[in-house]
């Protein structure tokens, strides 16, 4: 077999899921307690029952964004937010502890490293989380590109929210505008000079998720963090796992003018662009409006909206209703913007 790993295999679409399924999941030993959510579930993290109705939730992520500083954030803020958010969308909104491993290229700027560390500390404070252990390695000049961060988070929750619990009739809610992170990083990387306030949405969303869970917990049927591959990839995966179809209402999708203009200029659909401060939530129809109202009470949920409906037809299919007709939204093979998170 002469197949090689390509950039698309780390980009959050069909190609990456195939890589994980065929190389890392297939034949992997489990050995977890009954009822656990393990590697084969390919959720945002793992969940292990620890007794008394409680679960230990664990997630890990590596961050290779280029450039490492961009409007609205940097690799440090991205690393903490990404880990806290993966815990939060599984229902674990209070991180017990985080780890952080740093791999540096020889010659990396000491001043920039201190700037990244300051961002790590500030975002931990914002997320009410702490880094308790870590690791540092240095590689030779030219053997990597600057800096890579790996973070792991652990938390305890009394209810795990999976990404596979959607049922026909459920509404799809997004907690804010789409495509902000990916477009901001792309514009900065290529010095596009686009007009407007194009900024990443990177932020820890645990407090927002805790707020909505405290009021509407039983009504929330599924959650996911729409990072690499954007909303299209996250919803496609959720629909496939849940055995439902999803119809999106194009007019309801919250997309800023800046992101829409950048997408049209570059020929990139904002639905396949990464987000780093948002969640996709499945909600029982009768509480969907109330859930949106609750999300909008939080500073990070001001633009929350109901954007779609789950159906029993065409399980796994994601369809966009444009108001003039319907078209299939295909999950990307890979993120069109590599090294985005």
C-alpha positions in Angstrom: 0.0 0.0 0.0 1.6 3.3 -1.1 -0.9 5.7 0.3 0.7 8.7 2.2 -0.6 11.0 4.8 -1.6 14.4 3.3 -2.6 17.7 4.9 -6.2 16.8 4.4 -5.9 13.9 6.8 -5.5 16.4 9.7 -8.1 18.8 8.6 -11.4 17.6 10.2 -13.3 16.2 7.3 -14.0 12.8 5.7 -10.3 12.2 5.1 -9.3 12.7 8.7 -12.2 10.6 10.1 -11.1 7.8 7.7 -7.5 8.0 8.9 -8.6 7.8 12.6 -11.0 5.0 11.9 -8.7 2.8 9.8 -5.4 3.4 11.7 -6.1 4.4 15.3 -9.6 3.0 16.1 -9.6 -0.3 14.2 -8.4 -3.1 16.4 -7.6 -0.8 19.3 -8.0 -2.4 22.7 -10.9 -1.0 24.8 -10.9 -2.3 28.4 -13.0 0.6 29.6 -15.8 0.1 32.1 -19.2 -0.8 30.7 -21.1 2.2 29.3 -17.9 4.3 28.7 -17.6 6.6 25.8 -14.2 5.6 24.3 -12.1 6.1 21.3 -14.4 4.2 18.9 -17.2 6.8 19.6 -15.0 9.5 18.1 -16.8 12.1 20.2 -15.2 15.3 21.4 -13.6 13.4 24.3 -13.9 10.2 26.3 -16.2 9.6 29.3 -15.7 7.0 32.0 -18.3 6.2 34.7 -16.7 6.5 38.2 -19.7 5.7 40.4 -22.5 7.6 42.1 -23.8 8.7 38.7 -20.7 10.7 37.9 -18.4 10.6 34.9 -14.8 11.4 34.3 -14.5 13.3 30.9 -11.1 13.5 29.2 -10.1 15.3 26.0 -6.8 16.1 24.3 -5.8 18.3 21.4 -2.8 19.6 19.5 -2.5 23.1 18.0 -0.5 24.1 15.0 -2.1 27.4 13.8 -0.3 29.6 11.4 0.2 32.5 12.1 0.4 32.0 15.8 -0.9 35.5 16.5 -4.1 36.6 14.7 -6.9 39.1 15.2 -8.9 38.0 18.2 -6.4 35.5 19.6 -3.3 33.4 19.4 -2.1 29.8 19.7 -2.2 30.0 23.6 -5.8 31.2 23.7 -6.7 28.7 21.1 -5.2 25.8 23.0 -7.0 26.5 26.3 -10.3 27.4 24.7 -10.2 24.3 22.4 -9.7 21.9 25.3 -12.2 23.5 27.7 -14.8 23.7 24.9 -14.4 20.0 24.0 -15.1 19.1 27.7 -18.0 21.6 27.8 -19.9 20.2 24.8 -19.8 16.8 26.5 -21.5 18.3 29.5 -18.4 18.8 31.6 -18.3 22.5 32.1 -15.9 22.8 35.1 -12.4 21.6 34.2 -10.6 19.9 37.1 -7.2 20.3 35.5 -5.3 20.9 32.2 -1.9 19.7 30.9 0.2 21.6 28.4 3.1 20.3 26.4 5.1 22.7 24.3 7.3 21.8 21.3 9.6 24.6 20.2 11.8 25.1 17.1 15.4 26.1 17.8 15.5 29.9 17.3 11.9 30.6 18.4 11.6 34.1 19.9 11.8 34.2 23.7 9.6 37.3 23.7 6.9 35.6 21.6 7.1 32.5 23.9 6.4 34.8 26.9 3.6 36.3 25.0 2.0 32.9 24.3 2.5 31.9 28.0 0.7 35.1 29.1 -2.2 34.3 26.9 -2.3 30.7 28.3 -2.5 32.2 31.8 -5.1 34.8 30.9 -7.4 32.3 29.1 -7.1 29.8 32.0 -8.3 32.5 34.3 -11.2 33.3 32.0 -12.1 29.7 31.8 -11.7 29.0 35.6 -9.1 26.3 34.7 -5.6 25.6 35.7 -2.6 24.0 34.0 -1.2 21.5 36.5 1.6 19.8 34.6 3.3 19.8 31.2 6.3 19.1 29.1 8.8 21.0 27.0 10.8 19.8 24.0 13.0 21.7 21.5 13.6 20.5 17.9 16.2 21.6 15.4 15.9 24.6 13.3 13.8 23.7 10.2 12.5 20.5 11.7 9.2 22.1 12.5 7.5 25.5 12.2 7.9 27.6 15.3 5.7 26.2 18.1 3.2 23.3 18.7 1.0 23.1 21.8 -0.7 20.0 23.1 -3.3 20.3 25.8 -5.3 17.7 27.7 -8.3 18.4 30.0 -10.1 16.4 32.6 -13.4 17.1 34.3 -16.2 15.4 36.2 -19.9 15.7 35.3 -23.2 14.0 36.4 -24.5 13.9 32.8 -22.6 13.2 29.6 -24.0 14.9 26.4 -23.0 12.9 23.3 -22.9 14.1 19.7 -25.2 11.2 18.6 -28.4 11.9 20.4 -30.4 13.8 17.7 -33.9 12.6 16.9 -36.4 13.6 14.2 -38.1 16.9 15.1 -35.2 18.2 17.1 -34.0 21.7 16.3 -30.4 22.6 15.5 -29.1 25.6 17.4 -25.8 27.4 16.9 -24.5 29.7 19.7 -23.3 32.5 17.4 -21.9 33.6 14.0 -20.1 31.0 11.8 -16.7 31.0 10.1 -15.1 33.8 12.1 -12.0 32.0 13.2 -11.0 30.4 10.0 -11.6 33.5 7.9 -9.7 35.7 10.3 -6.6 33.4 10.3 -6.7 33.0 6.5 -6.9 36.8 5.9 -4.0 37.3 8.3 -1.9 34.5 6.9 -2.1 35.7 3.3 -2.2 39.5 4.2 -5.5 39.8 2.2 -6.2 43.3 3.5 -9.9 42.7 3.7 -12.0 45.6 5.0 -14.1 45.3 8.1 -13.6 43.8 11.6 -12.7 40.2 10.7 -11.7 38.6 14.0 -11.5 35.1 15.4 -14.2 34.0 17.8 -11.8 31.9 19.9 -13.0 31.8 23.5 -13.7 29.4 26.3 -17.5 28.7 26.2 -17.9 26.5 29.3 -19.7 29.2 31.3 -22.2 29.6 28.5 -22.8 25.9 28.2 -23.2 25.6 32.0 -25.8 28.4 31.9 -28.0 26.7 29.3 -27.5 23.2 30.8 -28.6 24.5 34.2 -32.0 25.7 32.8 -32.7 23.3 29.9 -30.5 20.2 30.5 -33.0 17.5 29.6 -34.0 19.4 26.4 -30.4 19.3 25.0 -30.0 16.1 23.0 -26.6 16.5 21.4 -23.7 18.9 21.3 -20.5 19.3 19.3 -17.7 21.8 18.8 -17.7 22.9 15.1 -14.0 23.4 14.7 -12.1 21.9 11.7 -14.5 21.4 8.9 -16.9 23.9 10.4 -20.7 23.5 10.8 -20.9 21.2 7.8 -18.5 18.7 9.1 -19.9 18.8 12.7 -23.5 18.4 11.6 -22.7 15.7 9.1 -21.0 13.7 11.7 -23.8 14.3 14.2 -26.5 13.3 11.7 -24.7 10.1 10.6 -24.2 9.0 14.1 -27.8 9.8 15.1 -29.4 8.3 12.0 -31.3 11.5 11.1 -31.3 14.0 8.3 -30.8 17.7 8.9 -32.4 20.6 6.9 -30.7 23.9 7.4 -32.5 27.2 6.8 -30.1 29.4 4.9 -31.8 32.7 6.0 -31.4 31.8 9.6 -27.6 31.1 9.5 -25.8 33.8 11.5 -22.9 34.9 9.3 -21.3 38.3 9.6 -21.0 40.5 6.5 -17.2 40.3 6.8 -17.1 36.5 6.7 -19.7 36.4 3.9 -17.7 38.8 1.8 -14.5 37.0 2.4 -16.1 33.7 1.5 -17.5 35.1 -1.7 -14.1 36.6 -2.6 -12.2 33.4 -1.9 -14.8 30.9 -3.1 -15.0 29.3 0.4 -18.3 28.4 2.0 -18.5 29.7 5.6 -20.3 26.5 6.5 -17.0 24.5 6.1 -14.8 27.1 8.0 -13.6 26.5 11.5 -15.1 28.1 14.6 -13.4 28.2 18.0 -15.9 29.8 20.3 -19.2 28.2 19.3 -21.3 25.1 19.9 -23.8 23.2 17.8 -26.7 22.0 19.9 -29.6 19.6 19.3 -32.7 20.7 21.2 -36.2 19.4 21.7 -38.5 21.4 19.5 -40.8 22.6 22.3 -37.8 24.2 24.1 -35.8 25.5 21.2 -36.9 29.1 21.5 -36.3 29.2 25.3 -32.8 27.7 24.8 -32.0 30.4 22.3 -33.3 33.1 24.7 -31.1 31.7 27.5 -28.0 31.6 25.3 -28.6 35.2 24.3 -28.4 36.2 28.0 -24.7 35.2 27.9 -22.1 37.5 26.3 -20.9 34.7 24.0 -24.4 33.7 22.9 -25.8 37.0 21.7 -26.1 35.8 18.2 -27.5 32.3 19.0 -30.1 31.1 16.5 -32.2 28.1 15.4 -30.8 27.1 12.1 -32.2 23.7 11.2 -34.5 20.8 11.9 -33.8 17.1 12.1 -35.9 14.7 10.0 -36.4 11.0 9.6 -35.7 11.2 5.9 -32.3 10.6 4.3 -30.3 9.7 7.4 -26.9 11.3 7.5 -27.8 13.9 4.8 -27.3 17.6 5.4 -29.5 19.7 3.2 -29.6 23.5 2.8 -33.0 25.2 2.2 -32.2 28.4 0.3 -35.7 29.7 0.1 -35.7 29.0 -3.6 -34.9 25.3 -3.5 -32.8 22.8 -1.6 -29.3 21.5 -2.2 -27.1 18.9 -0.5 -24.3 20.2 1.7 -21.4 17.8 1.4 -19.0 17.4 4.3 -15.6 18.6 3.2 -12.9 16.0 2.4 -10.6 18.2 4.4 -10.6 21.7 5.8 -9.9 24.1 2.9 -7.7 26.1 5.3 -4.9 24.0 6.7 -3.2 24.7 10.0 -6.1 26.6 11.3 -6.2 25.3 14.9 
